[in-house]
Amino acid sequence: MTKRNDLKINILSFVSLNFKDPASTRESGGGWLRFQKILEVANKSRVEYHLVSFRFFQPPIILGIVQTLTSMIKVLTQTCKIVKSTDINLLLCPIEDPWIVMFANFCSKITNRKLVVFLNSIPYFGLTNVPKFGNQDLKVSFKALLKIMRSSPESKARAPVSALFWYISFKVLRSPSTNVVCLNKVLADEFYELTQKRAVSIYPGNGIDFDAISRAKIGNKEFDAIYATGSLLPQKGIFDVIEIWNIVVANRPSARLAIAGRVDPGYLYLIKEIYCMINQLGLSDNITLICDPEKGLSQQELWQSMKQAKVFLYPSQKDVWPLVIGEALGCGLSVIAYELPGIRFAYGDCPDVYLIKVGSVENAAQRAINLLEGDLFQESSKKARQYAENHSWTNVADLEREAYLTIIH
């Protein structure tokens, strides 16, 4: 009989068609980046992933639905073919996207394979951009989802279909037949509060690609600080960081901040608001968007830019385990971030991550000033790198494999 530790797992995972393209609409988020890292080291952990691509069509709505259904039929055929030819143990959704969750559940019923959804954020309250989960009514209804969808910048005509998909996918997550794995215990606890359903959590849920970061080019310290995020959104701290820097500049008139990230297609109006706020505060000489906000930066470009800064600012109001903080530590930067439960759980043991009360731009600015004034950032650089070096993706992949083995057995 094969021992548990010797088992090799075959997982069929559903992905969006262009998920390896960082410039694509939804595939630049942390969940997809995390999955790419897992794939890089999977075989070392005796897990083989088989990928099937799923294409989503948005506008126009009627044609989009027809095209999406056509894509579903094509992928369903692919799925059944792979399951028949390979000893598939699990069907996996690497992120909680409602379209993928719904389709994977459908495939699970047909192929009689266990379904696993990996949660990177709180479903319903996470991806629908509700800022604070804890203050929300925990009752999930189609009516509540429809209200949220209609308030988004996307087409209101598409809102009923999107709300329906969200509502059905949430039912799938609550189903006893769906296995849920969470990025960390904080997320698992919040999922239980929302659904009264237990989920498997792993720790650490994310790694740091220290070797790759170390190979990134080291440049001169052109910036006093850098703020970077996958999506430039209010809840990710884009306007908070401008306020913080306004206070820093009042103390250090020549201080320079770099901003890196991209604005999702549905939120392009934010670009004008970002530049407008910078100009109104008279910070055009102190704040630089170092990339096209519609395209963002590649990972190598981001790491090179980080190495040109002294401090990393990350006043996000909504995060579970941000990869970007680990990358900043790998670049040798002290980190100033809001004290969210997920960030405290993930990085609270690192002495070079300074956690500030959510919304306290004054305290965040003062911490940045203190680090810059005494050149304390130089003392922190070595310690930050040492911390990053001890958090490998191979270890994360091993722990994720154990979670899947637990589900299989």
C-alpha positions in Angstrom: 0.0 0.0 0.0 1.3 3.4 -1.0 2.1 5.6 2.0 0.4 9.0 2.2 3.7 10.9 1.9 4.6 9.1 -1.2 1.4 9.8 -3.1 1.5 12.0 -6.1 -1.5 14.2 -6.6 -3.0 14.9 -10.1 -5.0 18.1 -10.0 -7.0 19.5 -12.8 -7.2 23.3 -12.4 -9.5 25.7 -14.2 -7.8 29.0 -15.3 -8.8 32.0 -17.3 -7.5 31.9 -20.8 -4.8 34.6 -20.4 -3.9 34.1 -16.7 -0.2 34.2 -17.3 -0.5 37.6 -19.0 0.1 40.3 -16.4 -1.5 42.9 -18.6 -4.8 41.0 -18.8 -7.9 42.3 -17.0 -8.2 40.1 -14.0 -5.2 37.9 -14.1 -2.7 40.4 -12.5 -4.2 39.9 -9.1 -2.4 38.2 -6.2 -4.4 35.0 -6.5 -3.2 34.4 -10.0 0.3 35.4 -9.2 0.3 33.0 -6.3 -0.9 30.1 -8.5 1.9 30.8 -11.0 4.4 30.5 -8.2 2.8 27.2 -7.0 3.0 25.8 -10.5 6.8 26.6 -10.7 7.6 24.4 -7.7 4.7 21.9 -7.9 6.6 18.9 -9.1 9.1 19.2 -6.2 6.1 18.7 -4.0 4.9 15.7 -6.0 1.8 17.5 -7.4 1.1 17.5 -11.1 -1.3 20.2 -12.3 -3.3 19.8 -15.6 -4.7 23.1 -16.8 -7.9 23.8 -18.8 -8.5 27.3 -20.0 -11.8 29.0 -19.7 -12.6 32.2 -21.6 -15.0 34.8 -20.4 -16.8 37.2 -22.7 -18.2 40.4 -21.3 -19.7 43.0 -23.7 -22.1 43.0 -25.4 -24.2 41.1 -22.9 -26.3 38.7 -25.1 -23.5 37.8 -27.4 -21.2 37.6 -24.4 -23.4 35.0 -22.7 -23.6 32.9 -25.9 -19.9 33.0 -26.4 -19.2 32.1 -22.7 -21.6 29.1 -23.0 -19.9 28.0 -26.2 -16.5 28.2 -24.3 -18.0 26.3 -21.4 -19.0 23.4 -23.7 -15.6 23.3 -25.3 -13.8 23.3 -21.9 -16.2 20.6 -20.5 -15.2 18.4 -23.4 -11.5 19.0 -22.5 -12.1 18.3 -18.9 -13.8 15.0 -19.4 -11.0 14.0 -21.8 -8.3 14.8 -19.3 -10.1 13.1 -16.4 -10.6 9.9 -18.4 -6.9 9.8 -19.5 -5.3 10.8 -16.2 -5.8 9.7 -12.6 -7.2 13.0 -11.5 -7.6 13.3 -7.7 -9.2 16.8 -7.5 -10.7 19.5 -9.5 -9.3 22.9 -8.4 -10.4 26.6 -8.6 -7.1 28.4 -7.8 -9.1 31.6 -7.1 -12.7 32.3 -6.0 -13.9 33.8 -9.3 -17.6 33.1 -9.5 -17.6 32.0 -13.2 -14.8 29.5 -12.6 -16.4 28.2 -9.4 -19.8 27.6 -11.1 -18.2 25.8 -14.0 -15.9 23.7 -11.9 -18.8 22.6 -9.8 -20.6 21.6 -13.0 -17.6 19.6 -14.1 -17.3 18.0 -10.6 -20.9 16.7 -10.8 -20.3 15.2 -14.3 -16.9 13.6 -13.7 -17.6 12.6 -10.1 -14.3 14.2 -8.8 -13.9 16.2 -5.6 -14.1 20.0 -6.0 -11.6 22.3 -4.2 -11.9 26.1 -4.2 -8.8 28.0 -3.0 -9.9 31.3 -1.3 -7.5 34.3 -1.5 -10.1 36.7 -0.2 -13.6 36.7 1.3 -16.1 35.7 -1.3 -18.9 38.2 -1.9 -17.3 40.8 0.4 -13.8 40.4 -1.2 -14.1 40.5 -4.9 -17.1 42.8 -5.0 -15.0 45.5 -3.5 -17.0 46.0 -0.3 -14.3 47.7 1.8 -14.8 46.2 5.3 -16.1 42.7 5.8 -16.6 43.0 9.5 -19.2 45.8 9.4 -21.4 44.2 6.7 -24.7 42.4 7.1 -23.7 38.8 6.8 -26.9 37.8 4.9 -26.0 37.1 1.3 -28.9 37.5 -1.0 -29.4 38.1 -4.8 -31.0 41.4 -4.0 -28.0 42.6 -2.0 -25.6 41.5 -4.7 -27.6 43.1 -7.4 -27.4 46.4 -5.5 -23.6 46.2 -5.3 -23.3 45.3 -9.0 -25.5 48.2 -10.1 -23.3 50.6 -8.1 -20.1 49.5 -9.9 -18.7 51.3 -12.9 -19.6 48.3 -15.1 -22.6 48.3 -17.3 -25.9 48.2 -15.3 -27.4 46.0 -18.0 -24.9 43.3 -17.1 -25.6 43.6 -13.3 -28.4 41.1 -13.1 -26.4 38.4 -14.8 -23.2 39.1 -12.7 -25.3 39.1 -9.5 -26.9 35.8 -10.4 -23.5 34.2 -11.1 -22.2 35.6 -7.8 -25.2 34.3 -5.9 -25.0 30.8 -7.4 -21.2 30.6 -6.9 -21.7 31.5 -3.2 -24.2 28.7 -2.9 -21.6 26.4 -4.4 -19.0 27.5 -1.7 -21.5 26.8 1.0 -22.3 23.3 -0.3 -21.1 20.4 1.8 -19.6 18.8 -1.4 -17.3 21.8 -2.0 -14.0 21.6 -0.2 -12.5 25.1 0.7 -8.9 25.8 1.3 -8.0 29.3 2.7 -4.8 31.4 2.4 -4.6 31.6 6.2 -6.5 31.1 9.4 -7.8 34.7 9.5 -9.5 34.1 6.2 -10.8 30.7 7.3 -12.3 32.2 10.4 -14.1 34.9 8.5 -15.3 32.4 6.0 -16.8 30.4 8.9 -18.5 33.5 10.3 -20.0 34.1 6.9 -21.1 30.6 6.1 -20.9 28.5 9.3 -18.7 26.1 7.3 -15.2 24.9 8.2 -12.4 25.4 5.7 -8.8 24.1 5.7 -6.2 26.8 6.2 -2.5 26.7 5.5 0.4 28.6 7.0 2.4 30.1 5.5 0.0 30.7 2.6 2.3 32.7 0.5 6.1 32.6 -0.1 8.7 35.1 -1.2 10.7 34.5 -4.4 13.9 35.7 -2.8 16.3 34.2 -5.4 14.5 35.9 -8.3 14.2 39.2 -6.4 17.9 39.1 -5.7 18.7 38.9 -9.4 16.8 42.1 -10.1 19.0 45.0 -11.0 20.1 47.3 -8.1 19.8 51.0 -8.9 20.5 54.3 -7.1 18.0 55.3 -4.4 16.0 57.7 -6.6 12.9 57.6 -4.4 12.4 58.0 -0.6 9.5 55.6 -0.7 7.5 53.5 -3.1 3.8 52.4 -3.1 2.9 49.5 -5.3 -0.2 47.4 -5.8 -1.8 45.1 -8.4 -4.8 47.4 -8.7 -4.9 51.1 -8.0 -8.1 51.3 -6.0 -9.3 53.5 -3.1 -9.5 50.4 -0.8 -6.0 49.5 -1.8 -4.7 52.8 -0.4 -4.0 54.9 -3.5 -5.6 58.1 -2.0 -4.3 57.4 1.5 -0.8 57.2 0.3 -1.1 60.6 -1.4 -2.3 62.0 1.9 0.5 60.4 3.8 3.1 61.8 1.4 1.6 65.3 1.7 2.4 65.2 5.4 5.9 63.8 4.7 6.6 66.6 2.2 5.6 69.2 4.7 8.5 68.0 6.8 10.8 67.0 4.0 10.1 69.3 1.0 12.3 67.4 -1.5 10.9 63.9 -0.6 10.0 61.8 -3.6 7.4 59.0 -3.8 7.1 56.5 -6.6 3.7 54.9 -7.4 3.4 51.7 -9.4 0.3 49.7 -10.3 -2.5 49.6 -12.8 -6.1 50.7 -13.0 -8.5 48.0 -14.1 -10.5 48.8 -17.3 -13.7 49.3 -15.3 -12.1 52.0 -13.1 -10.2 54.1 -15.6 -11.9 57.2 -14.2 -9.6 56.9 -11.2 -6.6 57.9 -13.2 -8.0 61.4 -13.6 -8.8 61.5 -9.8 -5.3 60.4 -8.8 -3.6 63.1 -10.9 -6.1 65.7 -9.8 -5.4 65.0 -6.1 -1.6 65.1 -6.7 -1.9 68.5 -8.5 -4.4 70.0 -5.9 -1.9 69.3 -3.1 1.0 70.7 -5.1 2.8 67.3 -5.1 3.6 67.0 -8.8 7.3 67.3 -8.1 7.2 64.9 -5.2 5.0 62.0 -6.6 5.8 60.1 -9.8 3.7 57.4 -11.4 6.5 55.3 -12.7 4.4 53.3 -15.2 1.5 53.6 -17.5 -1.5 53.2 -15.1 -3.4 51.2 -17.7 -0.5 48.7 -18.1 1.4 48.5 -14.8 4.8 46.9 -14.4 6.2 43.4 -14.9 7.5 41.7 -11.7 11.1 42.3 -12.7 10.5 46.0 -13.4 8.6 46.3 -10.1 11.5 44.7 -8.1 14.0 47.0 -9.8 11.9 50.0 -8.9 11.6 48.8 -5.3 15.4 48.7 -5.1 15.5 52.3 -6.1 13.5 53.3 -3.0 14.2 53.4 0.7 10.8 52.6 2.3 7.7 50.8 1.1 4.3 52.3 1.9 1.2 50.1 1.8 -1.9 51.7 3.4 -4.3 49.2 1.9 -7.7 48.9 3.7 -8.5 45.4 2.3 -6.0 42.5 2.2 -5.5 39.0 3.4 -1.9 38.2 2.6 -0.4 40.7 0.2 2.5 39.3 -1.9 3.8 42.7 -2.5 4.9 43.2 1.1 7.0 40.1 1.0 8.5 41.3 -2.3 9.4 44.6 -0.7 11.1 42.8 2.2 13.0 40.8 -0.3 14.2 44.1 -1.9 15.5 45.2 1.5 12.8 47.7 2.3 11.1 48.5 5.6 7.3 48.3 5.2 4.7 50.7 6.7 1.2 49.2 6.4 -2.2 49.4 8.0 -2.8 46.8 10.7 -5.3 44.5 9.0 -5.8 41.1 10.6 -4.4 39.3 7.6 -1.3 41.4 7.4 -0.7 41.1 11.1 -1.1 37.4 10.8 1.2 37.1 7.8 4.0 39.6 8.6 3.5 40.5 12.2 6.6 38.6 13.3 8.8 40.7 11.0 10.5 43.6 12.9 10.8 45.6 9.7 7.0 45.7 9.1 5.5 48.6 10.9 1.8 48.3 11.4 -0.3 51.5 11.8 -4.0 51.8 12.8 -6.2 51.8 9.7 -6.8 55.3 8.3 -4.2 56.9 10.5 -2.3 58.8 7.7 -0.6 61.0 10.3 1.0 58.1 12.2 2.0 56.4 8.9 3.7 59.7 7.7 5.5 60.1 11.0 6.9 56.6 10.8 8.1 57.3 7.3 9.8 60.5 8.4 11.5 58.8 11.3 12.9 56.0 9.0 14.1 58.6 6.5 15.6 61.2 8.9 18.0 59.0 10.7 18.7 56.8 7.6 17.3 53.9 9.7 16.1 52.3 6.4 19.8 51.3 5.9 19.9 49.4 9.1 16.7 47.6 8.3 17.7 46.5 4.8 19.7 43.4 5.9 17.1 42.2 8.4 14.3 42.5 5.9 16.2 40.4 3.4 17.0 37.8 6.0 13.3 37.5 6.8 12.4 37.2 3.1 15.0 34.5 2.5 13.3 32.2 5.0 9.9 32.1 3.3 10.2 29.8 0.3 7.5 28.9 -2.2 8.6 25.2 -2.0 7.6 25.2 1.7 4.2 26.7 0.8 3.7 24.1 -2.0 4.5 21.3 0.5 1.9 22.6 2.9 -0.7 23.0 0.2 -0.1 19.4 -0.9 -0.8 18.3 2.7 -4.1 20.2 2.6 -5.1 18.4 -0.6 -4.1 15.0 0.8 -6.3 15.7 3.8 -9.2 16.4 1.5 -8.6 13.3 -0.6 -8.5 11.1 2.5 
